[in-house]
């Protein structure tokens, strides 16, 4: 019994771990595909397929069927076979293929440098915290209820202007007396005289219209205020409470924003050091910069455009 209760020795655990690691290594080094004299290991195949097709073509991805893996293997074998044949036929020396290879190399190097700069531009936790502390008001939010009183709906009169104000005042008094918002909302809906939010809605700073935001953030908790009065309806809001998003809630957004700004600064500095010159008789004079979001909404982008505006897109996020 005493021997049975003894813990497993560290040496035994280490030996087991070594065995598992050895098996995993042997699996990744196992040759799983041959095309002529070229051998492809499992690790090479899986990493290259991921690079070519993304996660959607990951042979190791959970749920990947044997049929899909076979299809990927057949496709990859065909690509290797054709590329070997192209080399045998000396096609890599042809002007067209040489041009494509040069473009692919430039793109790969550009992407590699861009990834390195992105890592360099990653903000520290201290930078994120400092930014948050310096912009606290940017993360304020309000929880409000909206009260709509209809004067006219679908060209059909509902309440006169005076009757609408009287109805709104009645709801405010009932709310102050303790009548639940759910009951008031249901009563309004049944009478078809208006609409009241059953549950308060949360709006961060910047999401409301400028007029409504100015009113909402100036109210005290529980207060009502008229926001709009049109021929068709009367709109009032009640401030339920104010709040502020915590650092943990906005950390990723701040990181993205700071990384974009740092990235843009790095790219601008590189452009200055690179001594870029453009013939204006060919390219024309410098135009007003087009935001990446607007550029991407026009015609499809070329690979060169996608690479060139990466930093701008990150800056806008």
C-alpha positions as CSV (number, residue, x, y, z in Angstrom):
1,X,0.0,0.0,0.0
2,X,2.8,2.4,0.9
3,X,4.4,1.9,-2.5
4,X,1.1,2.5,-4.3
5,X,0.8,5.8,-2.5
6,X,4.2,7.1,-3.6
7,X,4.1,9.9,-6.1
8,X,5.3,9.4,-9.6
9,X,9.0,10.3,-9.8
10,X,10.1,13.4,-11.8
11,X,12.3,11.2,-13.9
12,X,9.3,9.1,-15.0
13,X,7.2,12.2,-15.9
14,X,10.2,13.6,-17.8
15,X,10.6,10.4,-19.7
16,X,6.9,10.3,-20.7
17,X,7.1,13.9,-21.9
18,X,10.2,13.2,-23.9
19,X,8.4,10.2,-25.5
20,X,5.4,12.3,-26.5
21,X,7.6,15.1,-27.9
22,X,9.6,12.5,-29.8
23,X,6.4,11.0,-31.3
24,X,5.1,14.5,-32.3
25,X,8.5,15.4,-33.9
26,X,8.5,12.1,-35.8
27,X,5.0,12.7,-37.0
28,X,5.9,16.2,-38.3
29,X,9.1,14.9,-40.0
30,X,7.3,12.0,-41.7
31,X,7.3,12.1,-45.5
32,X,3.7,12.1,-46.7
33,X,4.1,13.1,-50.3
34,X,6.6,12.5,-53.1
35,X,6.7,14.1,-56.6
36,X,9.6,12.6,-58.5
37,X,12.7,13.0,-56.3
38,X,11.1,15.7,-54.2
39,X,9.9,14.6,-50.8
40,X,7.4,16.6,-48.6
41,X,7.1,16.1,-44.9
42,X,3.8,16.5,-43.0
43,X,5.1,19.7,-41.4
44,X,6.0,21.2,-44.7
45,X,2.7,20.3,-46.3
46,X,0.5,21.6,-43.5
47,X,2.5,24.9,-43.2
48,X,2.5,25.6,-47.0
49,X,-1.2,24.7,-47.4
50,X,-2.1,27.2,-44.6
51,X,0.0,29.8,-46.3
52,X,-1.6,29.2,-49.7
53,X,-5.3,28.8,-48.6
54,X,-5.5,30.3,-45.2
55,X,-7.2,28.6,-42.2
56,X,-9.9,27.4,-44.4
57,X,-7.4,24.9,-46.0
58,X,-5.8,23.8,-42.7
59,X,-5.4,20.0,-42.9
60,X,-5.1,19.9,-39.1
61,X,-8.1,22.1,-38.4
62,X,-10.7,20.4,-36.3
63,X,-13.4,18.8,-38.4
64,X,-11.2,18.5,-41.5
65,X,-12.3,15.4,-43.3
66,X,-10.1,12.8,-45.0
67,X,-11.7,13.7,-48.2
68,X,-10.7,17.4,-47.9
69,X,-7.2,16.4,-46.9
70,X,-7.0,14.2,-50.0
71,X,-8.2,17.0,-52.2
72,X,-5.6,19.3,-50.7
73,X,-2.9,16.7,-51.3
74,X,-3.9,16.1,-54.9
75,X,-3.9,19.9,-55.6
76,X,-0.6,20.4,-53.9
77,X,1.0,17.5,-55.8
78,X,-0.3,19.0,-59.0
79,X,1.2,22.4,-58.2
80,X,4.6,20.7,-57.4
81,X,4.5,18.6,-60.6
82,X,3.7,21.6,-62.8
83,X,6.3,23.8,-61.1
84,X,9.0,21.1,-61.6
85,X,8.0,20.8,-65.3
86,X,8.2,24.6,-65.7
87,X,11.7,24.6,-64.3
88,X,12.6,21.7,-66.6
89,X,11.2,23.7,-69.6
90,X,13.2,26.7,-68.5
91,X,10.1,28.8,-68.2
92,X,11.4,30.7,-65.2
93,X,13.7,32.5,-67.6
94,X,10.9,33.7,-69.8
95,X,10.2,37.5,-69.4
96,X,6.6,37.0,-68.3
97,X,7.4,34.4,-65.6
98,X,10.5,36.3,-64.4
99,X,8.3,39.5,-64.1
100,X,5.7,37.6,-62.0
101,X,8.4,36.1,-59.8
102,X,9.9,39.6,-59.2
103,X,6.5,41.0,-58.3
104,X,5.8,38.1,-55.9
105,X,9.2,38.5,-54.3
106,X,8.7,42.3,-53.8
107,X,5.2,41.6,-52.3
108,X,6.6,38.9,-49.9
109,X,9.4,41.2,-48.8
110,X,7.0,44.2,-48.4
111,X,4.6,42.0,-46.3
112,X,7.5,40.8,-44.1
113,X,8.7,44.3,-43.4
114,X,5.1,45.5,-42.8
115,X,4.6,42.7,-40.2
116,X,7.9,43.7,-38.5
117,X,6.9,47.3,-38.4
118,X,3.5,46.3,-36.9
119,X,5.3,44.5,-34.2
120,X,7.4,47.5,-33.6
121,X,4.4,49.7,-33.4
122,X,2.6,47.6,-30.8
123,X,1.8,49.9,-27.9
124,X,2.8,49.0,-24.4
125,X,0.3,48.6,-21.6
126,X,1.6,51.9,-20.1
127,X,0.9,53.7,-23.3
128,X,-2.6,52.4,-23.5
129,X,-3.2,53.3,-19.8
130,X,-1.9,56.8,-20.3
131,X,-4.1,57.3,-23.4
132,X,-7.1,56.1,-21.5
133,X,-6.4,58.4,-18.5
134,X,-6.0,61.4,-20.8
135,X,-9.2,60.7,-22.7
136,X,-11.6,59.6,-19.9
137,X,-14.5,61.7,-21.2
138,X,-14.3,59.9,-24.6
139,X,-15.6,56.8,-22.9
140,X,-18.6,58.3,-21.1
141,X,-22.0,56.8,-22.0
142,X,-25.6,57.5,-21.1
143,X,-28.5,55.2,-20.5
144,X,-31.7,56.9,-21.6
145,X,-35.4,56.2,-22.3
146,X,-37.0,57.8,-25.3
147,X,-40.6,59.0,-25.3
148,X,-42.3,59.5,-28.7
149,X,-45.8,61.1,-28.7
150,X,-47.4,60.9,-32.1
151,X,-49.1,64.0,-33.6
152,X,-49.5,62.4,-37.0
153,X,-48.8,58.9,-38.3
154,X,-49.0,57.8,-41.9
155,X,-50.8,61.1,-42.7
156,X,-53.4,60.3,-40.1
157,X,-53.9,62.8,-37.3
158,X,-53.3,61.4,-33.8
159,X,-53.0,64.2,-31.2
160,X,-52.9,68.0,-31.5
161,X,-49.7,69.8,-30.4
162,X,-51.3,70.7,-27.1
163,X,-52.7,67.2,-26.5
164,X,-49.3,65.7,-27.3
165,X,-47.7,67.9,-24.6
166,X,-50.4,67.1,-22.1
167,X,-49.9,63.3,-22.8
168,X,-46.2,63.6,-22.4
169,X,-46.6,65.5,-19.1
170,X,-49.0,62.8,-17.8
171,X,-46.4,60.1,-18.6
172,X,-43.7,62.0,-16.8
173,X,-45.8,62.4,-13.7
174,X,-46.8,58.8,-13.7
175,X,-43.2,57.8,-14.0
176,X,-42.2,60.0,-11.1
177,X,-45.0,58.5,-9.0
178,X,-43.5,55.0,-9.5
179,X,-45.5,53.6,-12.4
180,X,-43.2,51.1,-14.2
181,X,-41.9,51.9,-17.6
182,X,-43.2,48.6,-18.9
183,X,-46.8,49.5,-18.0
184,X,-46.5,53.0,-19.4
185,X,-44.9,51.6,-22.6
186,X,-47.7,49.0,-23.0
187,X,-50.4,51.6,-22.4
188,X,-49.0,53.9,-25.0
189,X,-48.7,51.1,-27.5
190,X,-52.3,50.0,-27.0
191,X,-53.6,53.6,-27.4
192,X,-51.4,54.1,-30.5
193,X,-50.5,57.5,-29.2
194,X,-46.8,57.0,-28.8
195,X,-43.9,54.8,-27.8
196,X,-41.7,54.6,-24.7
197,X,-38.6,52.4,-24.4
198,X,-39.4,49.5,-22.0
199,X,-35.7,49.2,-21.2
200,X,-33.2,52.0,-21.2
201,X,-30.8,52.2,-24.1
202,X,-27.1,52.7,-23.7
203,X,-25.3,55.2,-26.0
204,X,-21.6,55.9,-25.8
205,X,-20.4,59.4,-26.5
206,X,-20.6,60.1,-30.2
207,X,-23.4,57.7,-31.1
208,X,-26.4,60.0,-30.6
209,X,-27.2,62.9,-32.8
210,X,-25.4,66.1,-31.7
211,X,-28.6,67.7,-30.5
212,X,-29.7,64.7,-28.5
213,X,-26.2,64.1,-27.1
214,X,-25.9,67.6,-25.9
215,X,-29.2,67.3,-24.0
216,X,-28.6,63.8,-22.7
217,X,-25.2,64.4,-21.2
218,X,-26.4,67.7,-19.6
219,X,-29.4,66.0,-17.7
220,X,-29.3,64.8,-14.1
221,X,-30.3,61.2,-13.4
222,X,-34.1,60.8,-13.6
223,X,-34.7,64.1,-15.4
224,X,-36.7,64.5,-18.6
225,X,-36.1,66.9,-21.4
226,X,-37.7,67.7,-24.7
227,X,-35.4,67.0,-27.6
228,X,-37.5,67.6,-30.7
229,X,-40.9,68.9,-31.7
230,X,-42.0,68.3,-35.3
231,X,-45.4,68.3,-37.0
232,X,-45.5,64.5,-36.7
233,X,-44.2,63.8,-33.2
234,X,-42.9,65.1,-29.9
235,X,-39.7,63.5,-28.6
236,X,-38.5,63.6,-25.0
237,X,-35.7,61.6,-23.3
238,X,-35.1,60.6,-19.7
239,X,-31.6,60.1,-18.3
240,X,-31.6,56.9,-16.4
241,X,-27.9,57.1,-15.4
242,X,-24.4,57.9,-16.8
243,X,-21.5,55.5,-16.8
244,X,-18.0,55.2,-18.2
245,X,-16.4,52.3,-20.0
246,X,-13.5,50.8,-18.0
247,X,-10.0,50.3,-19.5
248,X,-10.6,46.6,-20.0
249,X,-13.6,47.3,-22.2
250,X,-11.8,49.7,-24.6
251,X,-8.2,48.3,-24.3
252,X,-8.3,46.6,-27.7
253,X,-9.8,49.6,-29.4
254,X,-7.1,51.9,-27.9
255,X,-4.3,49.5,-28.9
256,X,-5.5,49.4,-32.5
257,X,-5.8,53.2,-32.6
258,X,-2.3,53.8,-31.1
259,X,-0.7,51.0,-33.2
260,X,-2.2,52.6,-36.3
261,X,-0.8,56.1,-35.4
262,X,2.6,54.7,-34.6
263,X,2.6,52.6,-37.8
264,X,1.7,55.7,-39.9
265,X,4.6,57.6,-38.2
266,X,7.0,54.8,-39.0
267,X,5.8,54.6,-42.6
268,X,6.1,58.4,-43.0
269,X,9.6,58.4,-41.6
270,X,10.6,55.5,-43.9
271,X,9.2,57.5,-46.9
272,X,11.3,60.5,-46.0
273,X,14.5,58.4,-45.6
274,X,13.8,56.5,-48.8
275,X,13.9,59.7,-50.8
276,X,10.8,59.0,-52.8
277,X,10.5,61.1,-56.0
278,X,7.6,61.1,-58.5
279,X,7.6,62.6,-61.9
280,X,4.6,65.0,-61.8
281,X,4.5,65.2,-65.6
282,X,3.6,61.5,-65.4
283,X,1.8,61.1,-62.1
284,X,0.3,64.6,-61.8
285,X,0.5,66.9,-58.7
286,X,-0.2,65.6,-55.3
287,X,-3.9,65.3,-54.7
288,X,-5.9,65.3,-51.5
289,X,-5.3,62.0,-49.8
290,X,-8.1,59.5,-50.3
291,X,-9.0,57.6,-47.1
292,X,-8.5,53.9,-47.3
293,X,-12.1,53.2,-46.5
294,X,-13.3,55.3,-49.4
295,X,-10.7,53.9,-51.8
296,X,-11.7,50.3,-50.9
297,X,-15.3,51.1,-51.7
298,X,-14.6,51.9,-55.4
299,X,-13.2,49.5,-57.9
300,X,-11.3,46.3,-56.8
301,X,-7.8,47.0,-55.5
302,X,-4.6,45.6,-57.0
303,X,-2.1,43.8,-54.8
304,X,0.1,46.9,-54.9
305,X,-2.8,49.1,-53.7
306,X,-3.6,46.6,-50.9
307,X,0.0,46.7,-49.7
308,X,0.4,50.4,-50.0
309,X,-2.7,51.3,-47.9
310,X,-2.3,48.8,-45.1
311,X,-0.8,51.5,-42.8
312,X,-3.5,54.0,-43.7
313,X,-6.2,51.5,-42.9
314,X,-4.7,50.7,-39.5
315,X,-4.5,54.4,-38.8
316,X,-8.3,54.8,-39.4
317,X,-9.4,51.9,-37.1
